[in-house]
Amino acid sequence: MLSDGFVHHRPDSTSSTKAEWLAAVQAALVPLADMQVEVDHLLADGDHVVLHSRRRLPDGGPEIVVVDIWRIEDGLVAECWEIIEPVAQAAANLVWWEAAMR
């Protein structure tokens, strides 16, 4: 599903190649095997697809909200941008600038 030139972009301006991203996903498969994923929105516009989801570990484990944006090229995912926010920290992120003002 990934193009050979696939790039995964992160908010901290780092990125990973197809091989690096696949290795990271493979490393997470066992610890996240029972993760529950709830799709809230799935939108497509031209060559971009956006997925907004909630993901949680079983038995009351931590919950995150994720927004993935995929760019499709020749039927394969060429790029992905991903934002992950822990739900427990969401309220603090609404006023993210306040720490810089102290």
ZAMARGU-4260 file (C-alpha; in steps of 0.2 Angstrom, whole numbers, plus 5000, padded with zeros to 4 digits):
<rodrens>
0) 5000/5000/5000 | 5015/5012/5002 | 5025/5019/4987 | 5044/5016/4987 | 5046/5034/4990
5) 5034/5035/5005 | 5038/5048/5018 | 5030/5049/5035 | 5030/5067/5042 | 5029/5071/5060
10) 5025/5088/5069 | 5043/5090/5076 | 5049/5091/5057 | 5057/5074/5057 | 5052/5062/5044
15) 5054/5043/5041 | 5056/5033/5025 | 5046/5018/5021 | 5058/5006/5029 | 5059/5016/5045
20) 5040/5018/5046 | 5037/5000/5043 | 5050/4995/5057 | 5042/5007/5069 | 5025/4999/5065
25) 5031/4982/5067 | 5039/4986/5084 | 5022/4993/5090 | 5012/4978/5084 | 5014/4967/5100
30) 5012/4981/5113 | 4997/4988/5104 | 4989/4972/5098 | 4973/4974/5108 | 4971/4993/5104
35) 4953/4998/5100 | 4951/5011/5086 | 4936/5021/5084 | 4934/5030/5067 | 4926/5047/5070
40) 4929/5055/5052 | 4935/5048/5036 | 4936/5061/5022 | 4943/5061/5004 | 4947/5076/4993
45) 4956/5073/4977 | 4972/5064/4981 | 4971/5066/5000 | 4962/5056/5013 | 4960/5062/5031
50) 4956/5050/5045 | 4951/5056/5063 | 4951/5042/5076 | 4951/5038/5094 | 4963/5024/5100
55) 4963/5017/5117 | 4972/5002/5125 | 4960/4989/5134 | 4956/4989/5152 | 4955/5008/5154
60) 4972/5011/5147 | 4977/5028/5139 | 4967/5036/5125 | 4974/5046/5111 | 4966/5056/5097
65) 4974/5054/5080 | 4973/5064/5064 | 4981/5055/5049 | 4982/5064/5032 | 4987/5053/5017
70) 4992/5058/5000 | 4989/5045/4987 | 4999/5044/4971 | 4996/5030/4958 | 4985/5020/4970
75) 4998/5020/4984 | 5001/5030/4999 | 5015/5042/4995 | 5015/5053/5010 | 5007/5053/5028
80) 5006/5067/5041 | 5001/5062/5058 | 4995/5071/5074 | 4993/5062/5090 | 4986/5070/5105
85) 4984/5061/5122 | 4966/5064/5128 | 4972/5067/5146 | 4982/5082/5140 | 4970/5089/5128
90) 4964/5103/5140 | 4982/5109/5143 | 4985/5110/5124 | 4971/5122/5122 | 4982/5135/5131
95) 4999/5129/5125 | 5006/5147/5124 | 5004/5151/5142 | 5020/5141/5147 | 5030/5153/5136
100) 5022/5168/5145 | 5029/5163/5162
</rodrens>
